[in-house]
Amino acid sequence: MIKYNLKALISEKEFQEARKITYDEISNATGISKQTLSKIASTRGYKTNTENIEKLCTYFNITPDNLITIVPDMI
């Protein structure tokens, strides 16, 4: 299963920039809706498209391996 590290990335950016970062700000900068950002951040196994992954990577200045973690499915 894919796990997105969006909450951790937001928290890290907030710390580095000493300010609050909202989904509204990320949405305005990336064009990704706040609802989609919320789902990416908190819905287990959420599937999004590569365009959104690219936009988030650009916004946070990271590569996909910083955004995505592969978690083995429990059988």
ChimeraX attribute file (.defattr): number of C-alpha atoms within 10 A of each C-alpha:
attribute: neighborCount
match mode: 1-to-1
recipient: residues
	/A:1	13
	/A:2	15
	/A:3	18
	/A:4	25
	/A:5	16
	/A:6	19
	/A:7	15
	/A:8	12
	/A:9	16
	/A:10	18
	/A:11	14
	/A:12	13
	/A:13	15
	/A:14	14
	/A:15	12
	/A:16	9
	/A:17	10
	/A:18	9
	/A:19	10
	/A:20	11
	/A:21	14
	/A:22	12
	/A:23	16
	/A:24	15
	/A:25	12
	/A:26	19
	/A:27	16
	/A:28	12
	/A:29	13
	/A:30	16
	/A:31	13
	/A:32	18
	/A:33	15
	/A:34	16
	/A:35	12
	/A:36	16
	/A:37	20
	/A:38	13
	/A:39	16
	/A:40	21
	/A:41	17
	/A:42	15
	/A:43	13
	/A:44	12
	/A:45	13
	/A:46	14
	/A:47	13
	/A:48	12
	/A:49	7
	/A:50	10
	/A:51	10
	/A:52	17
	/A:53	18
	/A:54	16
	/A:55	16
	/A:56	24
	/A:57	17
	/A:58	14
	/A:59	12
	/A:60	16
	/A:61	11
	/A:62	13
	/A:63	13
	/A:64	15
	/A:65	11
	/A:66	14
	/A:67	20
	/A:68	14
	/A:69	13
	/A:70	10
	/A:71	10
	/A:72	8
	/A:73	7
	/A:74	5
	/A:75	3
